[in-house]
Amino acid sequence: MTSVDTAIRPSASVSPALFAVTIFSSAGLVFMVQPMVAKLVLPLLGGSPSVWNTSIAFFQTALLAGYVYAHLLQRIASIRTQALVHIGALLLAALTLPLHVSDLMGEPNSEHPSLWLLGVLAVSIGAPFAVLSATAPLLQAWHARTVHAETGAEPYVLYAASNLGSLLALLAYPALVEPLATLKNQTLGWSLGYGTFILLIGALALAVSRAKSTAIETVVAEAGPAPVWRERLVWIALAAIPSSLMLGVTTHLTTDVASAPFLWVVPLALYLLTFIIAFSEKPLISQTNTLLFQAAAVAACAGLLPFKSSNFLLQLFIHLAAFFLTALMCHQALVARRPKPAHLTEFYLWMSFGGVVGGSFNAFVAPVIFNNVWEYPLILALACLVRPGWGPIEPWRWVTFALGTAASVAAPILAGIYGLEGNVGILVKLALAAAVVMAFISRRRTIVFFGLIVLLSVGAEVVGDRVDVRQSWRSFFGVVRQSEMPVPGLGGQVRMLSHGTTLHGAQAQDPRYDCRPLVYYAPETPIGQIFTRGYAGPNALRIGAVGLGTGAVAAYTRPGDRLTFFEIDPLVIKISTDPKHFSYTTTCAGGKIDYVLGDARLTLAKQPNDSFDVLLIDAFSSDAVPAHLLTVEAMRGYLAKLKPDGVLILHLSNRNLELRGPAMAVAEAAGGFALIQRHDSAKSSPVLWESDEDALLVTKSLKALAPYEADKRWSQTDPTLARPWTDDYMNLVGALYAQLKVTWTWLP
């Protein structure tokens, strides 16, 4: 290492505020670009939790690359030279701007979606993101050699400012940026912000290069030897656990509880908040209180986790509290083990590597080795081993362990023998509650607490919600479950297919009803009405359906008809075409059925124009809405594929978003003619016989619309209720608020 050229300069103090503002700005840009790029890229893969998890894993890896770069930059002794190199790297990365999605990777690949997504993110935003990510550790290293060397101020506090910038940017995007700015203006604004940041860091670089700094050799000598590998492994573990839990709780909530738009924002925001608290000079929550509350939250979460039908708000609170306090516990332990400033960049490097390990486990390993979201309870239990308290175990604690074990074992035994009805159900819940209490009492001895949490988790899982799930599969696009329930009105057992928390179809097992489309596709529903009318004519029909589910609409086809399903998930095609699971597309179909794999908007674009008599877009009932399928540009594409007298049906039922207003506005803006129907299922109908449904009917001409205008079940549309969505503008927050207004009448 060469000597530093700063000792002979006159001292020129650098304002700590300039460090904070620069770090705050870089973090804001880093976290503003993530949902922005998601809006550009992720809808092409359906918006499933795995898409988000894979994206987070990529951004964590890019963050690690930035931290490696910042660490290696410390081999350059002169701060001035470091600054020049960093500004050069920022300018070089700027060559990929303005922000856009590169087409180097081609179209989305449904067979290997993770690889495609990682490749697109790498070539589209990888360089600017990685260089921006290096700002936090790099500037803290500069702070250590200038401000810290002069005043003793703690450089690690700047990491709190960095995460505060990240948190505010994350929350601002769905609340302010997305509803108020078009995507084109968002990307342009971010690119201008990147340029402004280069000027800002240039000003800081000028200030630190003029300031008197401490030589790297001197700082390292004062800090003593480098951290040993045992300490590095501890840093990795303490960072990996919160990273994995963040993705685990997000997937669990969106898969098993009640997914809602932007729910993924909450765990990520809490994750950032734990960094802010842990790295603050005066933390809002002490480590003692964190350990106390974490024990209570994790014990409650372990007992409640399998009961997915419990109160949503209670579930949400318990899961988020357990995640937040566990992540805070790990991050506070990290801060307690932080090295002296000389090894600051190495500390962040290994911490970032731990984040990659945790995120990659959830994004790439768990979907392959687990058929359900087992990674979440697994990591939550293992996190208990981080707690202090590895000393000798007092005899009385073995008593609490025995009582907790007995309660955890008694609950499933009682439930297995007597069921959960009446007083037995109360006893089972009391046994689980007793196990929760025993675990909490044992919190000061790590191994005892961990053991009871494991036993409680297993006992509760056995008791859990006794939905008759016959089989479960997991792919990149989520967890798919096949379950059954008895429905006397349908002759006995009915088989159902669910994706996450959303029912995607059902089929009766009684031969009298097994070829009758149920729920959304029943003859009484708007979708059923369209197909019934179309099949009343003598001509064979050419039909397209976006979204396969169980393939129920195939039962409407006659000999000579041709139905093409456009489906993004290969697993769904495999399940729905196997008569062991569902037989609509095999036994019940009268016409020819074929399948096109991939994003529907891209695959539909390759179909000949004027080719479909009926085109069904059934992709909006899930919790992860592919909004790019509901834009003016998408609607024009659909209409182009219809025959002159063809009919387009959009199934708009969604429990979280009010999609009718945007859809009606889109239909008019695209030049279509539309009618809408809100169907309420008959109260006398058996369960699953039919379902409530919102549907929009669109045609290319008034003549094609005329037969449906005469049907009083269809109403005229009002395209003024919302601004039409385009590829450049969407307002999911507005759709969420509109739906909440329906549910909560007190909202203005």
WOCORJO-V169668 format. One line per field, one symbol per residue. psi: psi as a letter, one per 20 degrees, with the letter a starting at -180 (. if undefined). A space follows every 10 residues. Layout:
psi=???
//
This chain:
psi=prqqkihiqq poqpphhhgg gggggghggg ihhghghghh ghhijikrhh ggghgghghh ghggghhggh ghhiiohphg gggggghghg hghiiirqpr pqjhibqqoi hmhggggggg hghgigghgg ghhigghghh ggghifgghg ijqohhhhhg hghgggghgg hhghhggghi qrhghghggg hhhgghhghg hggghgghhh qprpqghggg ghiaqqqrhg hghgggghhh ghgghghghg gggigifnqq pjhhhghhgh ghhhggghjq hnqhprhghg hghggggggg ghhhgimijr pghggggggh gggghggggg hhhghhjqrq hhkghhghgh ghhggggggh ghhhgghgiq jalihghghg ghhhihqqlj aqoqhhhhgh ggghggghhh ghgghhgiaj qchghghghh ghhhhgghgg hjhioghggg ghgggggggh hhgaolpmoh qpqpahjapp qprqqpnhij jcqppqpqoc jppjrqpqip hhiijoprdi jqhhrgghgg hgghihriqq qoqqooogci khihiiqrph qppppophoh gggggijoih gqjgifghph apprqpprph hghhhiqqql iphpopomjj irhnpnhiil rgggghgghh iqrhjrpppo ojppihpoig ghgghggghi jrpqqqpopp qphiqqpigr rqppqpppri qhghhghhhi oihqrqrnji hqppqriipq mhghhgghhh hhgniiq.
//
